[in-house]
Amino acid sequence: MKQDVFVKGAAHTPIIHDSAVKHVTGQADYTDDLLEPVGTLHAYLGLSTVAHGRIVSMDLDAVRKAPGVHLGLTAADIPGHNDISPTGLHDEPLLAEDEVQFHGQPIFAVVAGTRDQARRACQLARVEYEELPFAIDAISARDAGLGYVTKPLKLKRGDMAEMERAPRRMSGRLTVGGQEHFYLESQIAFSIPGEDDEVTVNVSTQHPSEVQHMVAHVLGVPSNAVVVNVRRMGGGFGGKESQMNPFACISALAAKKLKRAVKLRPDRDDDFSITGKRHDFVIDYEVGYDETGKIHAVDADFYARCGFSSDLSGPVTDRALFHADNAYYYPAVELRSHPMKTNTCSNTAFRGFGGPQGVVMAERIVEDIAYQLGRDPLEIRKLNLYQNGQLTPYHQEVEDQILPRIFEELEASSDYHARRQAVLDFNARAQEQGGAIRKGIALTPVKFGISFTATWYNQAGALIHIYSDGSIHLNHGGTEMGQGLNTKVAQVVAEALGVSIDRIRITKTTTEKVPNTSATAASSGSDLNGMAALDACRQLIERLTAFASEAKGVPPELVSIGETVQIGQEEMPFEDFIKTAYLARIQLSAAGFYKTPKIHWNRDTGQGRPFYYFAYGAACSEVSVDTLTGEYVIERADVLHDVGRSLNPALDKGQVEGAFVQGTGWLTSEELWWDQKGRLRTHAPSTYKIPLASDRPKVFNVALADWSVNREATIKRSKAVGEPPFMLGISVFQALNMAVASFNGYRENPRIDAPATPERVLMAIERLRP
């Protein structure tokens, strides 16, 4: 493409999300909106009512005789394997057989004429249990000897004798809560049987190939018999990476048995109870440091509530260790994960994938040091920042450090130093005059590694067809969940081919077109699928250029493909050129492929380069706390985030804004709570509090570091944006900490656990109140 030729919708331009209008007008089709064939049936899951027990008897006679019921399914009805473990550890049954291991575990399914009939019939089951001891949190599971759900990890670098030699030492315990995904569109699967062993599964998932594999595994058929389609999701956040497996498998199993289309959509309450959440952690840490605030050594144990099976707890707890340094260099470090088995739903992927929990520990350590030394925490942060050439705890060299510049610019744009002094003055007056409001301010960074730590997932495919009328069909292995992936990949294609984005139609993700896809996760959707699409474009351009050069007898360098195709001195519209190529029997289709270079990881040694690059950012947040109630508001938040050379600044800015608010919700209002019987009680919007529009910062300034260019050869030198800004909400958490610390003259870190609900804030205030 000639650089002086304007291409509508090219990369780096802030164009609208391809489905934005459909989203806001309600015209976007989701899985539940697909037209149902005549005779479609509806399935529902019957769930266990104890946290742990043996199934003594299960009587489904009344269930099967209920109005409208066509089928009752148990584990005995599975023709293939009763196993949906995504990691191959074979520890997660589709339907429990002899033993249930958490309250809400699926034990049978009902298929009826309507969803209401199926749901009501489930309540008629008579199940008798022999109840067994259970543990619902990581520490009680450790103490009860339940063991691990998967192999733990240890990262070690440097001489831990530095801990003994450090002038100062400090230890503590930090509890970091979990988080419910609360996607707007709940889990859903809609299966249509085909001939022989074939079945088509329409499902809301981030990982179509995993669904394909799981359905084939349960049905006992090869993967080529199963087609999985995903047009779009109403949110995912990691909750649809592996957690859709039971819904897809039951839907497909029932469809094949009854030879009828079958849909399965749980109520929100059941979705909450069945599916996993963000892992909550209890972190015991020790830090050695000196009088300047320089860190000498860090030692920590990460105990995670993983649930009854492994799911993705191995890589999640690994990544918590990978990010326990956040942006800071630890000269000596030893970190250990403890993926504890508990009698709860199996926790799973969630935006950041364990990384945020590790980052919170790093920020807690910095705050501990700052309060002990009577210093501004920002000074301690800047003092301990990585320098290029230093090694992470997993022995990867930091080569792309840009946080000093981000700090400098954000300190200036947020007026941090003047505002911090104003906060100190405000709190001093409140202390003297008995004012009920206290304020806090904090500026925190993030350094986040980008790539799947499971190296084989760092690959992607794409398929591009150019039709004889000049229109373009684009398909890739990524899934669209509102983040704008399809729009970004289309922009890459438009720029590469030099044509208007209006020519390009992006179709549903389907295993029929691109095989063996990786999950759209780890913030790698654009990185992987954009490069795969670019590879397909390269093949097409080379093919078309060679054709034009030969047909017109001009050198290839005098051929330019675009809206106007130039061949020497001759010009013709793109569609006319494509028609000519078609008539000349030139192949107008290409399959692209990409795999991330440079990465490698040896889990046994705890060393390697698991990340292709790092994304950076920082946020400055100011809060006001009502010390009579513990309630608070975010007065202002300023964010400067690094996305490299942005593929679409409008979409990227939206991702940063959303991530900040979601991260703030995780650390402030979103609280998961199980009762003494192991029942999840925060299972609906009435009891689980996500941020509202009114909870956003009163002043919210978000900017992209538009000067940043990825030093690695990523797609158009951009950087991932989905997960890294999630951790910027930690600035709100630490600002709350400062407001509470004002009660004892900032001499002690209040060490509020997350989430810092108003109740926890109030209790911390009462503890420090003179």
N, C-alpha and C positions, 0 to 999 in steps of 0.2 A: 504494500500500500504506500502510495506517495504521501509524505508527511504533510504536504500542503493541501491535501484533499480532505474535506470535511466528511466525516462518517457519522451519521445520526446514530446515537446510542453507543458510541465507541467506549472502550474502557477508560476509566478515570473521570467519567462525566456523571453528575448526580441525577440520573434519570429515575423515574418512578418505578416502584416494584411492579412487576408484570401483572400481578393479580390485585393490586391495591384497590382499584375501583370495585372489583368483584367482592373483595373482603368487606368493604364498608357499606356496600349496598345489599349484601346478603346473597349475591349471585354465585359466589364461589361454591363449587361442588366438593363436598367432603365424602368420605366413605358412606356415611349414613344417608347421603342425598342421592346415591346411585339408584336408578330405576330398578325396582325389584321384579324379577320374573314372576309370572303367575304361579302361585303355590309356594311362595317363599315362606319358610318357617323361621322361628326364633328360638334361640337357645339361651339358657341361663345356668349359672353355676351354683351348686349347693356347697356351702362352706362349713368348715369345722366350727364347733362352738366351745372348744377347749384349747388351751395353749399347748398342751402336750399330753398325748394319751394313746393307748391302743384301742383300735376299733374292735369292740366285742361283737357288735352286730349292727347291720345296716338294712333296714326294711324300707324299700321304695315302692311297695305295693300301692299305697295311697297316692304316691306321686304319679305312678304310671296310669292310674285310673282317673286322675284329675281331668276336668274339662279341657279339651283341646290338645292334650298331651299325645305326642306321636312316639316318643322315645325317651327312655331313661338310660343314661350312660354311666358306667363305672369303669374302673381300671381293667376289669376283665374283658371289656369290649374293645380294647385297643389292639389292632391287628399287628402293629409293629412293636416299637419300644416305648414303654411308659417312662420316658425320660426327656426332659427339655433343658438340661443343663447346658448353658452356652459355652462353657469352658471344657467340656468333655470329661468332667469328673464324675458324671453319672450319679449326681446326688440330689436331683430335683425331679420328682415324679410329676407327670402331668396331672394325674389324679391320685391322691393318697390311697394306699392299699390297706396295710395293716396298722400303720401308725400315723398320727397327725402330729406336726411339729410346730404349728403356730395357730393362733385363733384367727380364722378366716381362710385357712388353707382349702383349696378346692378338693372335694372328695367325690362329687358326682356332678352330672349335668342333665338338664331336662330340655327337651325340644318340643315346642308346642306351636299351635297355630298363630298365637300372638305373643308378644314379649310379656305382656301382663299375665297371660295364662301360665307361661313358663316360670315367671318370677313367683307367682302365688303357689304353684305346684311345688317349688323347692321347699317351701315352708312345711310341707306335709311329711317330710322324711322323718323316720324314727331311727336315730342313731344312738347306740349305747357305747360309752367309752369307759375304759379303765384309766383314770387320770394318773399322770406321772409327774414327778417334780420338773420344774422348768425355771429358766432364768431369762430375764428380758432385757438386761443391760450388760454392757461389756465387763464391768468389774465383778458383778455377781456371777457372771458366767465363768470368769477366770477363777474366782474363789470356789465355784462348784466343780471345777475341773472339766468343763464341757469341751475344752480344746479348741483348735483352730478349724476353720472351714477350708483353709488352703495354706500352702507353705508360706511362712513369714519371710520378711526380707531384712537384711542388715546392710546399712551403708556406713562405710568407715573410711576416713582419710586423715592423715596427720597423726601426731603423737598425743594420745589422750593424757599423758603425764602433764600436758599443759594445763589441765584442769587443776591439778594439785599445785602447780607453780603460779597460777593466776593470783594477783594481789587480792582480788575480791571474788567471792562465789555466792551464788544464790540459787535456790531451787523453788519449784512450785508445781501446782497442778492446775490444768486448764480443761474445762469441759466445754466442748463445742457441739452444739445441737445439730440434729438432722434437718431435713427439709422435704416437704411434699412437693412434687413437680407441679401439680395443679394446672396442667395444660387445660385450655378451654374446651378442647374436644377430648372426651374421655376415650379410653381404649375401645376399639371396635374392630370386628372382622366380619367379612361378608363373603362366603364361599359358594361357588357355583360348580357343581360336578360336571365332568366331561365324560367322554367315552373311555372305555377300558379303565386304566388306573389314573386318568387325568383329573385334575381339579385346578380351578382358578381361584385364588384368594385375593380379595381386595381388602387391604388392611391399612391402618394408620401406624406406620412403623418407620423408624430411622434405618432399619437394616433389612431390606427385602431379601437378600441372599440368606440371612440367618433364618428368616421365616420359612423360606423355601426348603432349607435343610431340615428344620425342625418338623415341618409338616410331613415331608418325605420320610423322616425317621419314625414318626408316630404311625403313619399309614403303612410303613413297610414297603415303600415304592422308591424308585430312583428319583433323583432331583429333577430330571428332565420331564417328569410327569406333573410337576407342580409349577404353576405360573403365579407369581406374586406381583400385584399392581399397587402403586401408590401415586395418586395424583398430587395430593398435598395433605399436610397434617395441620390441625389446629393447635400447634405447639407440641414440643417434644421434650426439650431440655435434658435429654438422656433417658427419660422415663419410657421411651418407646424404642430403646436400643435392644433390650432383651425382654422387657416386661410384657410385650405383646404376645409372646409365645403361647401361653395357655389359651388365649382367646382365639388366635388363628388356628391352633391345632384342634380345639374342640369344634369350632365352626366347620373346618374341613372334614373332620372325622364324621360328624353328623351328616354333612352334605353327601358324603360318599355312601354312608349306610342307608340313607333314606332316598337317595337319588333326587334330592330337592335342594334348591338354594337355601342356605341357612345363615342367618345373621346373629351375631352375639355382641351386645352392647350392655355392659354392667351399669348399674346405678353408680353415681359418684361415691356414695358411701362404701359400696362393695369394691369399687376401683381402689379407693384409699386403703381398704383392709387387705386386699389381695396383693397389691403391687408394692415393690420396694421403694425406698426413699434415698435421700442423701445419707451417707453414713455419719452417725454422730461418733465423736471421739472423746476419750479421756486421755489427756497427754500429761505425763510426768516428765519434767524437764529440769536440767541443771545447767547453769551457765557460769563460766569463769571469765572475768573481765578485769580491766584496770581502772585507775583513777581518771583516765581521759574518757572512758566509755568504750574503749576498744575491746571487742570480743576476742577472747583467747581460745575458748573451747565451748562446745555445746554437746550435751548428752541427753537423749530423750527416748521415751517409750510411748508408742502410739497404740492405744487400745481402742479397737473399733467394734461397734455393734454391727455385725455382718448379717445376722439372720440365720435361718436354719440350713441354708445351702450356700455354696460358694458364689454362684452367679458371677459378678464381675469384681468381687471383693479383693481378689488378688491384685489385679492392676490398679484398683482404686487406692488400696492401702499402700501400694508401691509409690504411686504418684504423690501421696501425702508426704512421704519421705523425700521425694524428688524436690518438693517445694517448701520443705521445712526451713530452707535458707532464705526464701523469698529473694530479696535483692542484696543479701549481705554475705560477706565472706567469713567463714568460720575456719580459722587456721587449723584447728583440730576438731573433729566431729565424729560422733557415733550415734546412729539413729536406728531404732528397731521397731518393726511393725508387729502388731498382735491382732490378726484378723479373727476375732472371737466368734464362736458359734453361739447364737442365742435363739430362743424360741419366739422369734418374731419373723415377719415377712423378710425375704432375702433382700437386703439393701443392694443398691445398683448404681449405675451411672447417673450423674447429675452434673450439670454445667460446671466445669472445673475438675470433675472426676477425682476428687480427693485433694487436689491442689489447694483449694481455698482453706481446708482445714490445716494444712501444713503452713500456709502463709500466716494464718492467725497466730500460730505459735511463734513464728519469727517476730511478728509485731508485738506480741506479749513480752517477749524477751527484751526488745528494745525499750518498751515502756518501763519494764522493771528497772532496767539500768538507769534510765533517765530520772525516774522518781527517786531512786537511791542517791543519785549524784546531784539532784536539784537542778537538772538541766532541761532545756527544751528538747523533747523527744526528736524533733527534726534534726537537731545537731548530732544526736547519736546515730540517726539513720544515715546521714550524709557521711559521717566518719567511717561507717562500716560498709559502705557500698562496695560492690565488686569493682575491681579494676581489670581491664583486659589482660588476659594471660593467666589469671587465677583459676583454680579448679573448683568445681562444685563438689559436694559430697559424693557424687557418683562419677567423679573424675573427668567430667567434660569441661573443656576450656571455655571460658567466657571470652568471646571475640567481638561482640557487637554492642558493648555497653553504651547507652545514650542517656541514662538516667540523670547524670549531672546537668545536662542541658535541659531536660524536662523539668527538673527541680527548679533550676534558675528561672525558666520562663513562667512556671506556675506560681512560684513565690511572688514574682512581679505582678502577674495578671490577677492573682487573687488578693494581692496586698496582704499577704500572710502575716508578716511581722507586725505591721501596724494593727491589724485586727486581733492578733494574739494578745498584744499589749492592752487593747481595748477590752478584751474578754477578761484579762487579769484584773483590770481596774473595775470592771462591772462587778465581778465576783467579790472583790474587796469591799465595795460599797454595800453589796447585799449582806456580807458578813457583819458589817458594822451596823446596818440599819434593819437587819432582820428580814430582808427581802426574800420572797419565796422562790424567785427564779434564779437559777445559776446557768452559766454558759460554758461551753467547751469548744475547742477548735483543734483539728488535727490534720496533718498533711502526710499521707502515706503513699508508698510506691507499690508497684507490682512488677515482677519479672516472671514471665510464664513461658515454659517450654512448649514448643509446637511440634507435634508428631504423635502418632500412636506408639506407645512403648512396646506393643506387640508389633514387631517390625513388619510382619507380613501384611498387616492392614494398610500399610503405606503404599497403596497402589490403586489405580482407578482406570476405568475405561469410558469411552464415549463413542457415539455413532452419529455420523452426519450424512444426510442425504441431500443432494441438490436435485430437485425435480426439474423436468424439462421446461417448465414455465418460469424457472428462476427462483421459485420459492424454496426455502431451506427448512429441513426438519432436523431438530437437534434432540438427542437423547443422551443422557449420561447416567452414571451409577449413583449419583447423589440424590438425596430426597429434600423436598421443599417443605419446611415447617414454619414458614413465615419470615425466615431470615434473609430471603432475597437471593438464595443460591442460584436459582434458575436465571434470574435477571443478570447476575454477574457473569455467569458462563455464556449467556447469549451476547453480552457486551464483548467478551473476549473473542467470540466467533465473528461478530460484526466487524470488529477492528481488524482481525486477521484477514478476513476475506474482502475487506474494504467496502462492505455493503451496509445499507441501512438495517437497523435492528428490526424494522417493520417486516422485513422479508423472512424473519426467523420465527418458527413456531416450536416451542418447547413442549414436549409431550410427557405424559406420565412416566415415572420410573417403573420399569418392568424388567423382570428377570429374563424375558424373552429376547430382549435386545442387547443388554449389557450383562454378561455373566459374572459371577463371583465378585460381587461388589462388596466394598467395605462399608461399615456403618458411616452414616453422616454424623460424625462425632469428632471429638478431639480437636475441634476448631479447624479441621482440615478439609472441609467440603470444597471450598473454592480453590485451595492450593492443589488438591489432587485432581478434581474433575475439570477445573479450568485448564490445567496442563494437558490432560488427556484430550480435551476438545481442541486445544491448540495443536496437538500432534495430528489429529484428524484433518484440521485445516491445512497444515503444512503439506500433507500428502495430496490433498485436493489441489492446492496451488501449484505444486510441482507437476502434477499430472496435466492440469489445464495449461500451464505455461509451456510445457513441452509440446502439447498439441498445437497451441497457437503459433509457437515458433516454427514448427515443422510445416504447418498448413500455409503460413504466410511467408516462409523463408526469411525470417528475421532472427537475429540473435535473441536468446532467452532474456537477456538483460533489458531488451527493449519491449518486453511484454509486462503489462501492469494490470492485475486483476482488481476490479472494483465495480462500483455502480456503473461507471463508464469504463469499459475494457479498452485499454490502449495497446495496439500491436503495431510497433513502428510508428508510422504517421496515421494509421487508421484507427478510428474509434467506433465502438458500437455499444449499445446498451447491454447490461449484464444479462438480461433474459434472452436477448438475441444470440449472444455469444454462447450461452448454455444450450440453447436449442441447436445451434450449429455443432457443438461438441457432442450432444446426444445423437444427432444424425450421423456423426462420425464414429459412433460406438465407443465413446470415451466413458470409462467408469466414473460415475458421479456420486459415488458413495465411498466413505472411508471410516474405518474403525481406529480410533486413537487409543493410546495407552501411555501411562506414566507411572513411574515408581520413584519415590523420594530417594535422592542420593545421599551418600555420606553417613547415614545413620547405622548404628549397630549397638547392641546391648547384650551383655552377659550377666544374667540375673544371679548366677551362682557366685560370681566374683564381686557383684555390685559395682561394675565398672563398664564404661562405654560412652557412646554418644547417642543417647536415646532421642535427642531433640535436634531437628534440623537448624533451628534458630530460636531466639527468644523474642517475645513481644513485651513492650514496656509501657508503663503509664503511671500516672499519679493523680490523686484527688485531694482537694482541701475542703473539709466540711466543717460547718459551724452549727451547733445545736443550742437550744434553750430547753432547760429541764425544770418542770414544776416540782419542787422538792417536797410539796405536801402530798402529791399523788404518784410521783415517779413518771408521770407522762412527759412527753417531749415532742418537739417539732424540729425539723431540719430547716434552719433559717436560710442557709445558702450552701451550695456545693459548686466547686469549680473543678473541672476535669480537663486534663490534657493527656491524650492517649495516642499511642504509636500504632498505626496500622500500615506502616511502610508507605508505599505509593498507592493510595486507596484506589481500588477498582471502581467504587461507587461511593463518594463521600456522603451522600444523603443516607444510603442504607447503613453505612458503617457508623455514622453518627447516631442513628436510631438504635443500632445494636449496643453502642456504648451506653446510651441513656437507659435502655431497658435492663442491661446487665447491672448497672449501678443500683437501680431501684430494686431489682431482684436480690442482689447481694445484700443490700440494706435490710430487706425483709427477712432474709435468712438470719441475720445477726441481731434483729430487734424484736419483731413481732411473731415470727413463725415458730410455733412450739409444738412438738410432737409429744404426746403423753399416753402411756399405757397404764392401765389400772393394775391392781394386785392380782387380777385373774388373767392378765396378759392380753386384755382387750384394748385395742387402739381406740381411745375416746375422742381424739381430735380427728374425726373422720368425715367432716362436712364443713361447708363455709360458715356454719353457725359456731363452730368450735375451733376452727383453724384459720388464723388471721393473716392473709396475704396483704401486702400494701395496697391501699386505695389511691385514687388519683390525688386525694387530699393529703396523702403522706409524702408526696414528692417534695423535694426542696422548694421553698418559696422562691428562691432565686437559683436557677439551674443553668450554669454556664458550661457548655461542653464544646471542646475544640479538639481537632485532630492535629497531630504533629506533622503538618504537611511538608516539612523539610526532610522527613525521614524517608530513606530508600533502603529496602532490604538488601543487605550485602550479599545474600544468597540468591541464586537464580530461581526465585519463586515466580509464580504467574504475575507478570508485569511488575515484578519487584514489590508486590504487596505483602502484607502480613495478615495473619489470621485475626479475627475480631470477635468470634463468638464467646469464648470463655475468658480471656485475659481481663477485660474490664469488670467482670463479676466481682473481683476481689477489691475493687476500689471502694466498695461499700464499707470496707473495714475502717475507712477514715471516719465514718459516722460512729461506729462502735468505739473507737478510741476517743472521739470528741466527747461522747457520753461519759467515758472514763474520767476525762479531765474535769468535767462539770462536777462529778461526784467527789473527785479528789480535792476540790476546793474546800471541802468541809474540814480537812485537817492540814490546810496550808500546803497541799501538794507534796507532803512529806512521805506519802505512801501510795503505791499503786492500788487502787480499789480492787483490781482483779475481778471484775464482773465477768461471770460466765456467760456464754452465748446460748440462746438468744437473750439479749439485754432487754427483757420485757419490762414494762413499767413496775411490775411487782419486784423484779430483781433489782432494778435501779433504786426503788424506794428502800428495799432492805439494805442495800449497800450504803445508802445515805444514812440510815438509822445506825448502822454499825460504825460509821466514821463521825457522826454528829457529836460535837463536844458535850 
